[in-house]
Amino acid sequence: MTLDQIQRIKKWHVAHRLDHPVEYHLWDLILTLWVMGLVGWVPGYVFEQWWLIPLSGIAMAAPSLYVQWRRKAHRERRLRCDWIGHA
């Protein structure tokens, strides 16, 4: 995902946080994982904590994985997702 896509989704969640509080907090959790992944691989490499590097890679992919999961659920009509057009 690009930063523009992430920002558009975040703006949608901020604008609708009172209507969709769980989605708002879940997106914040996804963004927190993403930042932890971006920052976490460096100490993992420097301190030779090799187990941390794959976890950081997964965390860096969290926004894309989450959006893919939500798109699939929306397409299958299992979950309504109003911000899909913003991704």
PDB file of N, CA, C and O in Angstrom, chain B, residues numbered from 101:
ATOM      1  N   MET B 101       0.840  -1.184   0.000  1.00  0.00           N
ATOM      2  CA  MET B 101       0.000   0.000   0.000  1.00  0.00           C
ATOM      3  C   MET B 101       0.881   1.242   0.000  1.00  0.00           C
ATOM      4  O   MET B 101       1.982   1.249   0.551  1.00  0.00           O
ATOM      5  N   THR B 102       0.372   2.274  -0.625  1.00  0.00           N
ATOM      6  CA  THR B 102       1.098   3.536  -0.616  1.00  0.00           C
ATOM      7  C   THR B 102       0.690   4.351   0.613  1.00  0.00           C
ATOM      8  O   THR B 102      -0.338   4.086   1.238  1.00  0.00           O
ATOM      9  N   LEU B 103       1.499   5.328   0.941  1.00  0.00           N
ATOM     10  CA  LEU B 103       1.152   6.197   2.065  1.00  0.00           C
ATOM     11  C   LEU B 103      -0.125   6.986   1.790  1.00  0.00           C
ATOM     12  O   LEU B 103      -0.884   7.279   2.714  1.00  0.00           O
ATOM     13  N   ASP B 104      -0.364   7.331   0.532  1.00  0.00           N
ATOM     14  CA  ASP B 104      -1.604   8.033   0.179  1.00  0.00           C
ATOM     15  C   ASP B 104      -2.828   7.173   0.470  1.00  0.00           C
ATOM     16  O   ASP B 104      -3.826   7.670   0.993  1.00  0.00           O
ATOM     17  N   GLN B 105      -2.757   5.889   0.135  1.00  0.00           N
ATOM     18  CA  GLN B 105      -3.875   4.989   0.411  1.00  0.00           C
ATOM     19  C   GLN B 105      -4.097   4.849   1.913  1.00  0.00           C
ATOM     20  O   GLN B 105      -5.233   4.888   2.384  1.00  0.00           O
ATOM     21  N   ILE B 106      -3.018   4.686   2.657  1.00  0.00           N
ATOM     22  CA  ILE B 106      -3.132   4.570   4.107  1.00  0.00           C
ATOM     23  C   ILE B 106      -3.730   5.846   4.696  1.00  0.00           C
ATOM     24  O   ILE B 106      -4.570   5.785   5.594  1.00  0.00           O
ATOM     25  N   GLN B 107      -3.300   6.987   4.195  1.00  0.00           N
ATOM     26  CA  GLN B 107      -3.815   8.263   4.692  1.00  0.00           C
ATOM     27  C   GLN B 107      -5.298   8.437   4.366  1.00  0.00           C
ATOM     28  O   GLN B 107      -6.058   8.926   5.202  1.00  0.00           O
ATOM     29  N   ARG B 108      -5.718   8.042   3.163  1.00  0.00           N
ATOM     30  CA  ARG B 108      -7.139   8.161   2.802  1.00  0.00           C
ATOM     31  C   ARG B 108      -8.004   7.298   3.723  1.00  0.00           C
ATOM     32  O   ARG B 108      -9.066   7.732   4.169  1.00  0.00           O
ATOM     33  N   ILE B 109      -7.549   6.083   4.003  1.00  0.00           N
ATOM     34  CA  ILE B 109      -8.314   5.207   4.894  1.00  0.00           C
ATOM     35  C   ILE B 109      -8.368   5.814   6.292  1.00  0.00           C
ATOM     36  O   ILE B 109      -9.421   5.824   6.928  1.00  0.00           O
ATOM     37  N   LYS B 110      -7.234   6.318   6.767  1.00  0.00           N
ATOM     38  CA  LYS B 110      -7.192   6.919   8.103  1.00  0.00           C
ATOM     39  C   LYS B 110      -8.129   8.122   8.179  1.00  0.00           C
ATOM     40  O   LYS B 110      -8.839   8.285   9.171  1.00  0.00           O
ATOM     41  N   LYS B 111      -8.142   8.961   7.154  1.00  0.00           N
ATOM     42  CA  LYS B 111      -9.042  10.122   7.150  1.00  0.00           C
ATOM     43  C   LYS B 111     -10.502   9.679   7.207  1.00  0.00           C
ATOM     44  O   LYS B 111     -11.313  10.299   7.894  1.00  0.00           O
ATOM     45  N   TRP B 112     -10.841   8.599   6.481  1.00  0.00           N
ATOM     46  CA  TRP B 112     -12.210   8.090   6.523  1.00  0.00           C
ATOM     47  C   TRP B 112     -12.546   7.637   7.939  1.00  0.00           C
ATOM     48  O   TRP B 112     -13.621   7.948   8.452  1.00  0.00           O
ATOM     49  N   HIS B 113     -11.634   6.907   8.571  1.00  0.00           N
ATOM     50  CA  HIS B 113     -11.889   6.417   9.925  1.00  0.00           C
ATOM     51  C   HIS B 113     -12.019   7.561  10.929  1.00  0.00           C
ATOM     52  O   HIS B 113     -12.857   7.498  11.829  1.00  0.00           O
ATOM     53  N   VAL B 114     -11.212   8.589  10.787  1.00  0.00           N
ATOM     54  CA  VAL B 114     -11.313   9.738  11.695  1.00  0.00           C
ATOM     55  C   VAL B 114     -12.652  10.446  11.491  1.00  0.00           C
ATOM     56  O   VAL B 114     -13.301  10.841  12.460  1.00  0.00           O
ATOM     57  N   ALA B 115     -13.061  10.604  10.247  1.00  0.00           N
ATOM     58  CA  ALA B 115     -14.330  11.279   9.955  1.00  0.00           C
ATOM     59  C   ALA B 115     -15.535  10.487  10.456  1.00  0.00           C
ATOM     60  O   ALA B 115     -16.572  11.074  10.763  1.00  0.00           O
ATOM     61  N   HIS B 116     -15.413   9.163  10.542  1.00  0.00           N
ATOM     62  CA  HIS B 116     -16.537   8.301  10.931  1.00  0.00           C
ATOM     63  C   HIS B 116     -16.297   7.579  12.257  1.00  0.00           C
ATOM     64  O   HIS B 116     -16.919   6.549  12.517  1.00  0.00           O
ATOM     65  N   ARG B 117     -15.413   8.099  13.091  1.00  0.00           N
ATOM     66  CA  ARG B 117     -15.046   7.390  14.320  1.00  0.00           C
ATOM     67  C   ARG B 117     -16.202   7.240  15.300  1.00  0.00           C
ATOM     68  O   ARG B 117     -16.225   6.285  16.077  1.00  0.00           O
ATOM     69  N   LEU B 118     -17.151   8.151  15.280  1.00  0.00           N
ATOM     70  CA  LEU B 118     -18.294   8.022  16.187  1.00  0.00           C
ATOM     71  C   LEU B 118     -19.283   6.965  15.696  1.00  0.00           C
ATOM     72  O   LEU B 118     -19.948   6.309  16.498  1.00  0.00           O
ATOM     73  N   ASP B 119     -19.374   6.806  14.378  1.00  0.00           N
ATOM     74  CA  ASP B 119     -20.281   5.807  13.804  1.00  0.00           C
ATOM     75  C   ASP B 119     -19.669   4.406  13.794  1.00  0.00           C
ATOM     76  O   ASP B 119     -20.389   3.411  13.878  1.00  0.00           O
ATOM     77  N   HIS B 120     -18.340   4.331  13.691  1.00  0.00           N
ATOM     78  CA  HIS B 120     -17.635   3.053  13.580  1.00  0.00           C
ATOM     79  C   HIS B 120     -16.440   3.017  14.531  1.00  0.00           C
ATOM     80  O   HIS B 120     -15.299   2.978  14.070  1.00  0.00           O
ATOM     81  N   PRO B 121     -16.672   3.030  15.847  1.00  0.00           N
ATOM     82  CA  PRO B 121     -15.550   3.111  16.790  1.00  0.00           C
ATOM     83  C   PRO B 121     -14.641   1.885  16.773  1.00  0.00           C
ATOM     84  O   PRO B 121     -13.432   2.019  16.964  1.00  0.00           O
ATOM     85  N   VAL B 122     -15.188   0.714  16.551  1.00  0.00           N
ATOM     86  CA  VAL B 122     -14.355  -0.494  16.539  1.00  0.00           C
ATOM     87  C   VAL B 122     -13.416  -0.471  15.338  1.00  0.00           C
ATOM     88  O   VAL B 122     -12.229  -0.771  15.473  1.00  0.00           O
ATOM     89  N   GLU B 123     -13.936  -0.121  14.175  1.00  0.00           N
ATOM     90  CA  GLU B 123     -13.091  -0.026  12.982  1.00  0.00           C
ATOM     91  C   GLU B 123     -12.007   1.030  13.169  1.00  0.00           C
ATOM     92  O   GLU B 123     -10.867   0.836  12.748  1.00  0.00           O
ATOM     93  N   TYR B 124     -12.362   2.139  13.797  1.00  0.00           N
ATOM     94  CA  TYR B 124     -11.403   3.217  14.048  1.00  0.00           C
ATOM     95  C   TYR B 124     -10.234   2.710  14.889  1.00  0.00           C
ATOM     96  O   TYR B 124      -9.073   2.947  14.554  1.00  0.00           O
ATOM     97  N   HIS B 125     -10.542   2.015  15.979  1.00  0.00           N
ATOM     98  CA  HIS B 125      -9.490   1.511  16.861  1.00  0.00           C
ATOM     99  C   HIS B 125      -8.729   0.353  16.229  1.00  0.00           C
ATOM    100  O   HIS B 125      -7.528   0.208  16.453  1.00  0.00           O
ATOM    101  N   LEU B 126      -9.399  -0.453  15.461  1.00  0.00           N
ATOM    102  CA  LEU B 126      -8.723  -1.554  14.774  1.00  0.00           C
ATOM    103  C   LEU B 126      -7.723  -1.024  13.751  1.00  0.00           C
ATOM    104  O   LEU B 126      -6.623  -1.564  13.628  1.00  0.00           O
ATOM    105  N   TRP B 127      -8.087   0.018  13.019  1.00  0.00           N
ATOM    106  CA  TRP B 127      -7.155   0.608  12.051  1.00  0.00           C
ATOM    107  C   TRP B 127      -5.957   1.215  12.774  1.00  0.00           C
ATOM    108  O   TRP B 127      -4.832   1.127  12.281  1.00  0.00           O
ATOM    109  N   ASP B 128      -6.183   1.833  13.940  1.00  0.00           N
ATOM    110  CA  ASP B 128      -5.060   2.345  14.731  1.00  0.00           C
ATOM    111  C   ASP B 128      -4.131   1.212  15.159  1.00  0.00           C
ATOM    112  O   ASP B 128      -2.910   1.373  15.160  1.00  0.00           O
ATOM    113  N   LEU B 129      -4.702   0.077  15.518  1.00  0.00           N
ATOM    114  CA  LEU B 129      -3.884  -1.085  15.875  1.00  0.00           C
ATOM    115  C   LEU B 129      -3.057  -1.555  14.682  1.00  0.00           C
ATOM    116  O   LEU B 129      -1.878  -1.874  14.834  1.00  0.00           O
ATOM    117  N   ILE B 130      -3.663  -1.601  13.503  1.00  0.00           N
ATOM    118  CA  ILE B 130      -2.955  -2.005  12.291  1.00  0.00           C
ATOM    119  C   ILE B 130      -1.810  -1.039  11.998  1.00  0.00           C
ATOM    120  O   ILE B 130      -0.712  -1.469  11.647  1.00  0.00           O
ATOM    121  N   LEU B 131      -2.058   0.253  12.140  1.00  0.00           N
ATOM    122  CA  LEU B 131      -1.008   1.245  11.902  1.00  0.00           C
ATOM    123  C   LEU B 131       0.102   1.147  12.947  1.00  0.00           C
ATOM    124  O   LEU B 131       1.271   1.366  12.632  1.00  0.00           O
ATOM    125  N   THR B 132      -0.255   0.821  14.181  1.00  0.00           N
ATOM    126  CA  THR B 132       0.752   0.623  15.226  1.00  0.00           C
ATOM    127  C   THR B 132       1.640  -0.562  14.896  1.00  0.00           C
ATOM    128  O   THR B 132       2.859  -0.485  15.049  1.00  0.00           O
ATOM    129  N   LEU B 133       1.046  -1.656  14.445  1.00  0.00           N
ATOM    130  CA  LEU B 133       1.837  -2.820  14.027  1.00  0.00           C
ATOM    131  C   LEU B 133       2.769  -2.454  12.875  1.00  0.00           C
ATOM    132  O   LEU B 133       3.927  -2.868  12.848  1.00  0.00           O
ATOM    133  N   TRP B 134       2.259  -1.683  11.935  1.00  0.00           N
ATOM    134  CA  TRP B 134       3.053  -1.262  10.778  1.00  0.00           C
ATOM    135  C   TRP B 134       4.289  -0.472  11.214  1.00  0.00           C
ATOM    136  O   TRP B 134       5.396  -0.733  10.744  1.00  0.00           O
ATOM    137  N   VAL B 135       4.093   0.494  12.114  1.00  0.00           N
ATOM    138  CA  VAL B 135       5.216   1.305  12.596  1.00  0.00           C
ATOM    139  C   VAL B 135       6.185   0.432  13.396  1.00  0.00           C
ATOM    140  O   VAL B 135       7.400   0.586  13.269  1.00  0.00           O
ATOM    141  N   MET B 136       5.665  -0.475  14.210  1.00  0.00           N
ATOM    142  CA  MET B 136       6.537  -1.375  14.969  1.00  0.00           C
ATOM    143  C   MET B 136       7.388  -2.221  14.020  1.00  0.00           C
ATOM    144  O   MET B 136       8.562  -2.470  14.294  1.00  0.00           O
ATOM    145  N   GLY B 137       6.809  -2.654  12.925  1.00  0.00           N
ATOM    146  CA  GLY B 137       7.560  -3.421  11.941  1.00  0.00           C
ATOM    147  C   GLY B 137       8.633  -2.600  11.264  1.00  0.00           C
ATOM    148  O   GLY B 137       9.752  -3.070  11.059  1.00  0.00           O
ATOM    149  N   LEU B 138       8.286  -1.350  10.910  1.00  0.00           N
ATOM    150  CA  LEU B 138       9.264  -0.480  10.267  1.00  0.00           C
ATOM    151  C   LEU B 138      10.457  -0.194  11.179  1.00  0.00           C
ATOM    152  O   LEU B 138      11.601  -0.141  10.727  1.00  0.00           O
ATOM    153  N   VAL B 139      10.178  -0.015  12.445  1.00  0.00           N
ATOM    154  CA  VAL B 139      11.228   0.326  13.398  1.00  0.00           C
ATOM    155  C   VAL B 139      11.909  -0.929  13.952  1.00  0.00           C
ATOM    156  O   VAL B 139      13.099  -0.896  14.267  1.00  0.00           O
ATOM    157  N   GLY B 140      11.182  -2.011  14.070  1.00  0.00           N
ATOM    158  CA  GLY B 140      11.672  -3.190  14.773  1.00  0.00           C
ATOM    159  C   GLY B 140      12.726  -4.015  14.075  1.00  0.00           C
ATOM    160  O   GLY B 140      13.489  -4.709  14.747  1.00  0.00           O
ATOM    161  N   TRP B 141      12.804  -3.972  12.755  1.00  0.00           N
ATOM    162  CA  TRP B 141      13.771  -4.837  12.078  1.00  0.00           C
ATOM    163  C   TRP B 141      15.197  -4.367  12.304  1.00  0.00           C
ATOM    164  O   TRP B 141      16.118  -5.184  12.297  1.00  0.00           O
ATOM    165  N   VAL B 142      15.403  -3.068  12.506  1.00  0.00           N
ATOM    166  CA  VAL B 142      16.763  -2.542  12.706  1.00  0.00           C
ATOM    167  C   VAL B 142      17.377  -3.091  13.993  1.00  0.00           C
ATOM    168  O   VAL B 142      18.477  -3.641  13.932  1.00  0.00           O
ATOM    169  N   PRO B 143      16.726  -2.973  15.160  1.00  0.00           N
ATOM    170  CA  PRO B 143      17.318  -3.566  16.361  1.00  0.00           C
ATOM    171  C   PRO B 143      17.435  -5.087  16.259  1.00  0.00           C
ATOM    172  O   PRO B 143      18.370  -5.681  16.795  1.00  0.00           O
ATOM    173  N   GLY B 144      16.489  -5.706  15.574  1.00  0.00           N
ATOM    174  CA  GLY B 144      16.583  -7.155  15.377  1.00  0.00           C
ATOM    175  C   GLY B 144      17.841  -7.540  14.625  1.00  0.00           C
ATOM    176  O   GLY B 144      18.487  -8.537  14.949  1.00  0.00           O
ATOM    177  N   TYR B 145      18.184  -6.759  13.633  1.00  0.00           N
ATOM    178  CA  TYR B 145      19.393  -7.014  12.854  1.00  0.00           C
ATOM    179  C   TYR B 145      20.652  -6.659  13.646  1.00  0.00           C
ATOM    180  O   TYR B 145      21.607  -7.434  13.686  1.00  0.00           O
ATOM    181  N   VAL B 146      20.645  -5.484  14.273  1.00  0.00           N
ATOM    182  CA  VAL B 146      21.827  -5.019  15.007  1.00  0.00           C
ATOM    183  C   VAL B 146      22.162  -5.940  16.171  1.00  0.00           C
ATOM    184  O   VAL B 146      23.332  -6.249  16.398  1.00  0.00           O
ATOM    185  N   PHE B 147      21.152  -6.380  16.909  1.00  0.00           N
ATOM    186  CA  PHE B 147      21.378  -7.224  18.080  1.00  0.00           C
ATOM    187  C   PHE B 147      21.265  -8.713  17.776  1.00  0.00           C
ATOM    188  O   PHE B 147      21.221  -9.543  18.684  1.00  0.00           O
ATOM    189  N   GLU B 148      21.217  -9.038  16.491  1.00  0.00           N
ATOM    190  CA  GLU B 148      21.187 -10.419  16.012  1.00  0.00           C
ATOM    191  C   GLU B 148      20.030 -11.233  16.611  1.00  0.00           C
ATOM    192  O   GLU B 148      20.179 -12.406  16.952  1.00  0.00           O
ATOM    193  N   GLN B 149      18.906 -10.585  16.722  1.00  0.00           N
ATOM    194  CA  GLN B 149      17.676 -11.246  17.150  1.00  0.00           C
ATOM    195  C   GLN B 149      16.898 -11.613  15.885  1.00  0.00           C
ATOM    196  O   GLN B 149      15.925 -10.953  15.519  1.00  0.00           O
ATOM    197  N   TRP B 150      17.349 -12.675  15.234  1.00  0.00           N
ATOM    198  CA  TRP B 150      16.852 -13.021  13.899  1.00  0.00           C
ATOM    199  C   TRP B 150      15.360 -13.349  13.874  1.00  0.00           C
ATOM    200  O   TRP B 150      14.714 -13.193  12.838  1.00  0.00           O
ATOM    201  N   TRP B 151      14.805 -13.799  14.996  1.00  0.00           N
ATOM    202  CA  TRP B 151      13.382 -14.116  15.051  1.00  0.00           C
ATOM    203  C   TRP B 151      12.523 -12.857  14.875  1.00  0.00           C
ATOM    204  O   TRP B 151      11.359 -12.939  14.481  1.00  0.00           O
ATOM    205  N   LEU B 152      13.114 -11.693  15.171  1.00  0.00           N
ATOM    206  CA  LEU B 152      12.367 -10.445  15.088  1.00  0.00           C
ATOM    207  C   LEU B 152      12.167  -9.967  13.649  1.00  0.00           C
ATOM    208  O   LEU B 152      11.199  -9.265  13.355  1.00  0.00           O
ATOM    209  N   ILE B 153      13.070 -10.343  12.763  1.00  0.00           N
ATOM    210  CA  ILE B 153      13.008  -9.837  11.384  1.00  0.00           C
ATOM    211  C   ILE B 153      11.776 -10.346  10.635  1.00  0.00           C
ATOM    212  O   ILE B 153      11.101  -9.540   9.996  1.00  0.00           O
ATOM    213  N   PRO B 154      11.442 -11.659  10.680  1.00  0.00           N
ATOM    214  CA  PRO B 154      10.205 -12.077   9.994  1.00  0.00           C
ATOM    215  C   PRO B 154       8.945 -11.473  10.612  1.00  0.00           C
ATOM    216  O   PRO B 154       7.992 -11.150   9.903  1.00  0.00           O
ATOM    217  N   LEU B 155       8.946 -11.321  11.946  1.00  0.00           N
ATOM    218  CA  LEU B 155       7.789 -10.686  12.582  1.00  0.00           C
ATOM    219  C   LEU B 155       7.655  -9.234  12.135  1.00  0.00           C
ATOM    220  O   LEU B 155       6.545  -8.743  11.930  1.00  0.00           O
ATOM    221  N   SER B 156       8.773  -8.556  11.986  1.00  0.00           N
ATOM    222  CA  SER B 156       8.743  -7.177  11.504  1.00  0.00           C
ATOM    223  C   SER B 156       8.219  -7.116  10.071  1.00  0.00           C
ATOM    224  O   SER B 156       7.472  -6.204   9.717  1.00  0.00           O
ATOM    225  N   GLY B 157       8.610  -8.085   9.252  1.00  0.00           N
ATOM    226  CA  GLY B 157       8.111  -8.134   7.877  1.00  0.00           C
ATOM    227  C   GLY B 157       6.607  -8.315   7.815  1.00  0.00           C
ATOM    228  O   GLY B 157       5.928  -7.674   7.014  1.00  0.00           O
ATOM    229  N   ILE B 158       6.092  -9.187   8.660  1.00  0.00           N
ATOM    230  CA  ILE B 158       4.638  -9.397   8.715  1.00  0.00           C
ATOM    231  C   ILE B 158       3.947  -8.135   9.205  1.00  0.00           C
ATOM    232  O   ILE B 158       2.905  -7.746   8.677  1.00  0.00           O
ATOM    233  N   ALA B 159       4.533  -7.491  10.226  1.00  0.00           N
ATOM    234  CA  ALA B 159       3.943  -6.256  10.758  1.00  0.00           C
ATOM    235  C   ALA B 159       3.949  -5.149   9.707  1.00  0.00           C
ATOM    236  O   ALA B 159       3.005  -4.363   9.626  1.00  0.00           O
ATOM    237  N   MET B 160       5.010  -5.085   8.903  1.00  0.00           N
ATOM    238  CA  MET B 160       5.052  -4.056   7.848  1.00  0.00           C
ATOM    239  C   MET B 160       3.990  -4.314   6.785  1.00  0.00           C
ATOM    240  O   MET B 160       3.539  -3.380   6.122  1.00  0.00           O
ATOM    241  N   ALA B 161       3.591  -5.555   6.616  1.00  0.00           N
ATOM    242  CA  ALA B 161       2.568  -5.899   5.631  1.00  0.00           C
ATOM    243  C   ALA B 161       1.158  -5.819   6.213  1.00  0.00           C
ATOM    244  O   ALA B 161       0.185  -6.039   5.491  1.00  0.00           O
ATOM    245  N   ALA B 162       1.031  -5.510   7.498  1.00  0.00           N
ATOM    246  CA  ALA B 162      -0.272  -5.526   8.167  1.00  0.00           C
ATOM    247  C   ALA B 162      -1.334  -4.676   7.466  1.00  0.00           C
ATOM    248  O   ALA B 162      -2.448  -5.167   7.284  1.00  0.00           O
ATOM    249  N   PRO B 163      -1.058  -3.432   7.063  1.00  0.00           N
ATOM    250  CA  PRO B 163      -2.123  -2.657   6.404  1.00  0.00           C
ATOM    251  C   PRO B 163      -2.626  -3.313   5.114  1.00  0.00           C
ATOM    252  O   PRO B 163      -3.831  -3.360   4.866  1.00  0.00           O
ATOM    253  N   SER B 164      -1.706  -3.814   4.303  1.00  0.00           N
ATOM    254  CA  SER B 164      -2.117  -4.457   3.044  1.00  0.00           C
ATOM    255  C   SER B 164      -2.908  -5.731   3.316  1.00  0.00           C
ATOM    256  O   SER B 164      -3.926  -5.983   2.672  1.00  0.00           O
ATOM    257  N   LEU B 165      -2.445  -6.531   4.264  1.00  0.00           N
ATOM    258  CA  LEU B 165      -3.146  -7.773   4.596  1.00  0.00           C
ATOM    259  C   LEU B 165      -4.542  -7.489   5.134  1.00  0.00           C
ATOM    260  O   LEU B 165      -5.500  -8.180   4.789  1.00  0.00           O
ATOM    261  N   TYR B 166      -4.651  -6.474   5.979  1.00  0.00           N
ATOM    262  CA  TYR B 166      -5.945  -6.109   6.548  1.00  0.00           C
ATOM    263  C   TYR B 166      -6.919  -5.636   5.474  1.00  0.00           C
ATOM    264  O   TYR B 166      -8.081  -6.041   5.463  1.00  0.00           O
ATOM    265  N   VAL B 167      -6.446  -4.784   4.577  1.00  0.00           N
ATOM    266  CA  VAL B 167      -7.313  -4.276   3.508  1.00  0.00           C
ATOM    267  C   VAL B 167      -7.740  -5.413   2.587  1.00  0.00           C
ATOM    268  O   VAL B 167      -8.897  -5.462   2.170  1.00  0.00           O
ATOM    269  N   GLN B 168      -6.829  -6.325   2.265  1.00  0.00           N
ATOM    270  CA  GLN B 168      -7.189  -7.476   1.426  1.00  0.00           C
ATOM    271  C   GLN B 168      -8.253  -8.327   2.106  1.00  0.00           C
ATOM    272  O   GLN B 168      -9.211  -8.757   1.464  1.00  0.00           O
ATOM    273  N   TRP B 169      -8.088  -8.570   3.403  1.00  0.00           N
ATOM    274  CA  TRP B 169      -9.062  -9.368   4.141  1.00  0.00           C
ATOM    275  C   TRP B 169     -10.421  -8.678   4.156  1.00  0.00           C
ATOM    276  O   TRP B 169     -11.449  -9.331   3.973  1.00  0.00           O
ATOM    277  N   ARG B 170     -10.436  -7.352   4.375  1.00  0.00           N
ATOM    278  CA  ARG B 170     -11.701  -6.620   4.412  1.00  0.00           C
ATOM    279  C   ARG B 170     -12.369  -6.581   3.036  1.00  0.00           C
ATOM    280  O   ARG B 170     -13.590  -6.699   2.932  1.00  0.00           O
ATOM    281  N   ARG B 171     -11.564  -6.413   1.977  1.00  0.00           N
ATOM    282  CA  ARG B 171     -12.135  -6.425   0.619  1.00  0.00           C
ATOM    283  C   ARG B 171     -12.795  -7.762   0.315  1.00  0.00           C
ATOM    284  O   ARG B 171     -13.891  -7.810  -0.244  1.00  0.00           O
ATOM    285  N   LYS B 172     -12.126  -8.842   0.685  1.00  0.00           N
ATOM    286  CA  LYS B 172     -12.670 -10.181   0.437  1.00  0.00           C
ATOM    287  C   LYS B 172     -13.971 -10.368   1.214  1.00  0.00           C
ATOM    288  O   LYS B 172     -14.955 -10.856   0.658  1.00  0.00           O
ATOM    289  N   ALA B 173     -13.988  -9.994   2.467  1.00  0.00           N
ATOM    290  CA  ALA B 173     -15.199 -10.123   3.280  1.00  0.00           C
ATOM    291  C   ALA B 173     -16.324  -9.238   2.728  1.00  0.00           C
ATOM    292  O   ALA B 173     -17.487  -9.639   2.743  1.00  0.00           O
ATOM    293  N   HIS B 174     -15.988  -8.059   2.249  1.00  0.00           N
ATOM    294  CA  HIS B 174     -16.985  -7.158   1.661  1.00  0.00           C
ATOM    295  C   HIS B 174     -17.553  -7.748   0.371  1.00  0.00           C
ATOM    296  O   HIS B 174     -18.761  -7.710   0.138  1.00  0.00           O
ATOM    297  N   ARG B 175     -16.664  -8.293  -0.463  1.00  0.00           N
ATOM    298  CA  ARG B 175     -17.086  -8.892  -1.731  1.00  0.00           C
ATOM    299  C   ARG B 175     -18.012 -10.086  -1.495  1.00  0.00           C
ATOM    300  O   ARG B 175     -18.968 -10.296  -2.241  1.00  0.00           O
ATOM    301  N   GLU B 176     -17.720 -10.865  -0.454  1.00  0.00           N
ATOM    302  CA  GLU B 176     -18.540 -12.039  -0.140  1.00  0.00           C
ATOM    303  C   GLU B 176     -19.769 -11.689   0.694  1.00  0.00           C
ATOM    304  O   GLU B 176     -20.521 -12.574   1.102  1.00  0.00           O
ATOM    305  N   ARG B 177     -19.966 -10.404   0.943  1.00  0.00           N
ATOM    306  CA  ARG B 177     -21.112  -9.886   1.702  1.00  0.00           C
ATOM    307  C   ARG B 177     -21.177 -10.447   3.128  1.00  0.00           C
ATOM    308  O   ARG B 177     -22.256 -10.618   3.697  1.00  0.00           O
ATOM    309  N   ARG B 178     -19.987 -10.730   3.691  1.00  0.00           N
ATOM    310  CA  ARG B 178     -19.938 -11.173   5.081  1.00  0.00           C
ATOM    311  C   ARG B 178     -19.746  -9.985   6.014  1.00  0.00           C
ATOM    312  O   ARG B 178     -20.064 -10.055   7.201  1.00  0.00           O
ATOM    313  N   LEU B 179     -19.220  -8.894   5.463  1.00  0.00           N
ATOM    314  CA  LEU B 179     -18.884  -7.722   6.267  1.00  0.00           C
ATOM    315  C   LEU B 179     -19.009  -6.495   5.377  1.00  0.00           C
ATOM    316  O   LEU B 179     -18.450  -6.449   4.281  1.00  0.00           O
ATOM    317  N   ARG B 180     -19.730  -5.528   5.849  1.00  0.00           N
ATOM    318  CA  ARG B 180     -19.877  -4.290   5.071  1.00  0.00           C
ATOM    319  C   ARG B 180     -18.691  -3.386   5.374  1.00  0.00           C
ATOM    320  O   ARG B 180     -18.299  -3.214   6.528  1.00  0.00           O
ATOM    321  N   CYS B 181     -18.138  -2.820   4.332  1.00  0.00           N
ATOM    322  CA  CYS B 181     -16.957  -1.973   4.490  1.00  0.00           C
ATOM    323  C   CYS B 181     -17.130  -0.729   3.635  1.00  0.00           C
ATOM    324  O   CYS B 181     -16.912  -0.763   2.423  1.00  0.00           O
ATOM    325  N   ASP B 182     -17.522   0.367   4.269  1.00  0.00           N
ATOM    326  CA  ASP B 182     -17.804   1.606   3.550  1.00  0.00           C
ATOM    327  C   ASP B 182     -16.560   2.320   3.026  1.00  0.00           C
ATOM    328  O   ASP B 182     -16.654   3.125   2.100  1.00  0.00           O
ATOM    329  N   TRP B 183     -15.403   2.035   3.606  1.00  0.00           N
ATOM    330  CA  TRP B 183     -14.181   2.738   3.199  1.00  0.00           C
ATOM    331  C   TRP B 183     -13.420   2.029   2.094  1.00  0.00           C
ATOM    332  O   TRP B 183     -12.328   2.466   1.730  1.00  0.00           O
ATOM    333  N   ILE B 184     -13.962   0.948   1.550  1.00  0.00           N
ATOM    334  CA  ILE B 184     -13.267   0.202   0.487  1.00  0.00           C
ATOM    335  C   ILE B 184     -12.918   1.114  -0.681  1.00  0.00           C
ATOM    336  O   ILE B 184     -11.835   0.981  -1.253  1.00  0.00           O
ATOM    337  N   GLY B 185     -13.784   2.019  -1.045  1.00  0.00           N
ATOM    338  CA  GLY B 185     -13.506   2.919  -2.145  1.00  0.00           C
ATOM    339  C   GLY B 185     -12.349   3.884  -1.871  1.00  0.00           C
ATOM    340  O   GLY B 185     -11.833   4.517  -2.792  1.00  0.00           O
ATOM    341  N   HIS B 186     -11.951   3.989  -0.619  1.00  0.00           N
ATOM    342  CA  HIS B 186     -10.867   4.899  -0.238  1.00  0.00           C
ATOM    343  C   HIS B 186      -9.527   4.190  -0.185  1.00  0.00           C
ATOM    344  O   HIS B 186      -8.500   4.836   0.021  1.00  0.00           O
ATOM    345  N   ALA B 187      -9.514   2.884  -0.364  1.00  0.00           N
ATOM    346  CA  ALA B 187      -8.254   2.131  -0.266  1.00  0.00           C
ATOM    347  C   ALA B 187      -7.526   2.106  -1.594  1.00  0.00           C
ATOM    348  O   ALA B 187      -6.450   1.517  -1.697  1.00  0.00           O
TER     349      ALA B 187
END
